[in-house]
């Protein structure tokens, strides 16, 4: 046993330092990124997006959400329990949408939707999809990326789908990030226990504060030309900005999108206030729904909640995009890609004035 003495920081522990800037307008900021990767056979491929993704969770990793996010240049990772028919419905729609938009590349919108698989599922569904729509993006979804089975699954996917951009995770340390990248992953999902619906830290005591994790894992990935995705822990557009400033290449969230019209489930009225259902994929509800109940050797590591209704997805997207553009003007970064090299953080003990935080909103 040993104690790691270095202080580990979370989003709430820092603020971004403003710096002299030559940017006169938020409109001058480029929040798109092109991601390049090398296929197993040495061919360089790429896709472009705003690198923010919906999590592969039951109420947000859905076909409808994926379509609407892709149309707005965002990403999504589909939840891994979808049928072939449901996945086809997404790719069929986005292919037709690209053609109607007269896109030169009909895969442009489809490239933003990743199909998910775990370590125990067969490749049957992915194989069937791949036969019609060669898979551009695959998300290997494992809550504990320290199992040897994850590296083996990455190797299998790289061999079976040599041209795909493969995301694998989740981990919180740079050593395993590099192991996964060297095994064939293109990007690694980073984060254990920080999601709003996750109680892994309460049940297991395992985890790492998000900001320090991003810095460590991004440094390890970028040393060998890989990428990382911050998986969870963002509560506001400001947290998204901090994640990018710390070095994250992608940011994944469930909570930012779960209260939208486009998430699955009906709007629920409780005493005049509107909510939507949201649950973690390690919750008892998810285990009952997808695996026939909770195994006796497991414990629930997820929450099941009603969360505030937030309205149309486009309003959330515009809010996030506006925050990103504004942050870039504050630090003098013309591209989202350049945020880490422009950013410095203040370590703080207090972030915002909460005097009227619990007061009723005007509208």
Order of alpha helices (4+ residues) and beta strands (2+ residues): beta-beta-beta-beta-alpha-beta-alpha-beta-alpha-beta-alpha-beta-alpha-beta-alpha-alpha-beta-alpha-beta-alpha-beta-beta-alpha-beta-alpha-alpha-beta
